[in-house]
Amino acid sequence: MNPFVFSCICPHGGEIIPELQGANPKRMEVTRESLTMLGKEMEEAKPDALIVLTPHGTRINGQFSVSGSERMVGTVDENEASFNMEKVVDRELSQSIAEHAKVAGIPVGVINYGTSSGPISCLPLDWGAIVPLRFMPDVPIVVITPSRDLSFEKHLEFGEALREAVKKSEKRIGLIASCDWSHAHDKMGPYGYDPAAKQLDEEVVGLIKNNQLEKMADFDEDFIDAAKPDGIWQTLILAGAIREEERKVEFLSYEAPTYFGLICAVIR
């Protein structure tokens, strides 16, 4: 049985946040509408806590990184505007996730900063978490950042450990896989243009629509490097946490209005 009250795959481009949309609000309008829908459904699910899988949090080489501070604070700057966010961390859930991973033999670290508790126990909240959380209910969070030093198989295994921790919890927990996709759609973008970007995004859309998330682990390393996605690792954790037979996927939207791809999907 799927242990999460609601789960989704969604992106984290700064302009998706309404306060940061700038002078061209239509540029990410499709994605913004999809995320608004996802936020409403998450609200209706009444979670006690949210787990956010993000590629841009504090990384530990060779280990999964789990937030263990008392709170997290961050800012996203875009179009000469700023959006600030502060969140309380569900430290009990963080510790449980880490313990289940360690029992399964998966390398994991619970991270903190400054002091063991109190106002100084605060980690940075990255844009990969802030953007989707802008649309979600205001509840405690756990932020998890994968390590690309670890195999795709380890990401699936970590998802299984995450699943067990959530099953043991008495709390209602939501899961967010924060994923942007290929970053090589535009020759004027920071990573240039590569035709692999369009191809990989098309294949990812197909895998999501057909509930074959695990097959992202089969992508060739050179293909990934050319297309430059940052969503595969978080999606594989989600795939490990929610088994294929338990997933009913509803694909909401895809667009690539700038140099990177944006996907929104519901896993019911």
N, C-alpha and C positions, 0 to 999 in steps of 0.2 A: 504493500500500500504506500502510495506517495505520502511522505511525512510532512510535506510543506503545504501551508494553507493557500499559497499562490506563488507562482514562479514565472520569471520572464527573462528574455534576452533583449537587451536594449543598448543603445549607443551612448556616447558621452561627448559629442561635439559641443563646445561652449555655447554656440549660438542657439542650441535647442532651448536653453533656458530663456523664457520670455523676456526677462529683464535684460538679457544680453543680445537680443536679436538684431539690434542696430537698425540701420536704414533700409535693410533688405529682408523684411520679416518672412517673405515667401521662400527664402533660400532653403530653410530646413523645416518648412511648414508641415509637410507630410509627416515627418518624424515627430515633430512637436505634438501634433494631434494624436499620433499613436501613443506617445508617452503619457499624454493626458488621460487617454483611455486606460492605459496600464495602471496609472496611479489611482484612478477611480476604482478599478477592480481590486487592487491591493487594499485600498481603504475598506471596501466591502468585505474583504476576507478577515478583517480585524486582527492583524498580527500583533503579537506582543513584542516582537523583535524582527529585525531584518538582517540577513546576511548578504553582504555585497562582495562579489568577486570582481576585482579590478586589476588591470595590468599596471597601473600607474602609482600604486601605493608604495610603502617602504619595502624594498626587496631585500631578501636574504639569499645570497648565492647558495644554491643547492638545498634550500629548504622552503617550505611553504611558510609565509609570514602571516600571523594572526594578531590582530590588534588586541592589546591587553591593558591599555591605558584607561584612565577613568573617563576621559572625554577625547574628542577629536575636533579640530578647528581647521577650516580652510577657506580659500578665496579663489574664485575663477574670474579672470580678467578677459574681457572681449569687447571689441567695438567701443573702446574708451569708457567702458562701464565695468563695475565690479559687483560680484554676488558673493556674499559671505554666508557661511554655515557653521554651526556648532552642534555636535551630537554627543549624547551620552553613550558609552560603550557597555554592552551586556557582558561584563567580565566573567560571570558564571558560565555563560554559553561559550565564550572564548576558551576558557580553561577546559571545558568538556570536549570541545572539538579537538584541541591539541592532545588531550589524553587519549582520545579514541584513535587519533592518527599515530601516536607513539606506540600504542598497543599493536597496531597493524604494521609496525615497522617502517612507517613513513616519516621522513625527516621534516620536522616542523619546529618553528620558534614562535613563542608568544612575546611580542615586543611592547615596550613601555618607554617612557622618557621622563627624566627628571627625578621624580619621587615615586614611591610605591603607591601612593594615593594622594588625594587632595588636588587643589587647583593646578599645581605644576605638572601633574601626571596627565600630559596632553600630547598627542601625536598629530602630525599634519594630516588633514583630510584632503585627498587628492581629487582632481576633477573627474576621474573615472567613477568616483563614488558620489561626488556632489551633484553632477548633472542628473543622473536618474533619481537620486534622493530628493531633488527639488520637487518632484511630482508625487512623492510617496508620503504616507502618513508619518507623523513625527513620533517615532518610537525608538528605543535603544537599538544600536547597530553592532555588528561585528564585521570588520573589514578584513578580507583575505586577499593576499597578493601571491600569485604563483611564481615559481622560479623556472625559467626556461632552460636551466641547467639540468632539470629533471625530465625524464622521458614522458611521452604522452600516456604511457601505461600507468605511471605514477600519478598522473593527474586524475585518471579514472579511479585509481585506488583511493586517492585522497577524497574524491567525491563519495565513495562508499563509506569511508570513515565519517565524513560529514553527515551522511545519511543516518548512521547509527547514533551519532551524538544527538541529532534532532529527534529521532525516535524515542530516545531515553528522556528527553526534556518534556516537562509538562506544559511548556509554553507553545503558543501558536506562532509559527515562524515562517516568514516569507524569504524567498531566495531571488536575488537579482544577479544575473551574469552580465556585467557591463562590458560591452564588446564593440569596438569599431572594427571595420574590416579592411580591405586592401587600401593602402595609403599611396598607391602609385597610379592614380587615375588622371593626373594632370601634370603636364610637363613643366608648368610654372609652380607646382607645389614643391615642398621641401625635399621630397624623395624622387622627384622627376616622374616620368611616364614609363610604364611597362605594360604591354598587352596582357601580361599574366594577371594584372589586377582585375580586369573585367572578367576574365575566365574564372579566377578563384571565387569571386563574389557570386557569379552565376552558379557555380557548383555548390557553394555554401547555401544559397537560397534553396536549391533543390534538395539538399540534405536536410535542411530544417523542415521544409514542407513535407518531406517523406519520413520524418521522424527517424532519421539515420545519423544522429549527431555523432555517434562513435566513429563513423567513417572519416571524420576529419583527421583522425590519427593516421590515416593512410596517405595524406598529402605528402608529396616529395619535398625534401628539405630545400632544394634549389627553387622549386615552385613557390614555396612559402617566402623564401628570401627575396625573390623577385617581386612578388605581389605586396609583401609587407603588411599582412593583417596583424591585429593584436587581439583577436577574439577567440582563436582556436583553444587556447589554454583554459580560459574560463568556461567555455562551452563544454569541454571535456569533463571538467569538474562537475558541472551540472548534470551531464550525462551519467556520470558515476553515481551521483546522489539520487537521481530519479531514473529508475530502470525503464528500458524501452517499452515494456508491456504496460507500464503505469503512466506513460506519457500520451496525452492527446494534445498535439501541437496545433496552434492556430497562428498562421503567418499573417502579420498585419501589414508590414510595409518594407520596401527597400528604396533607397535613393542614394545617389552619389553627387550631390550638388556642388561639391568642391573637389578636393583631391582624395578624400577617403569615403568608404562606403558605410552606410547606416542601415541597420536592420532592427526591426521590432517584431517580437513574436511572444506568444503566450504558451506556457506549458501548463496544462490543466491537470 
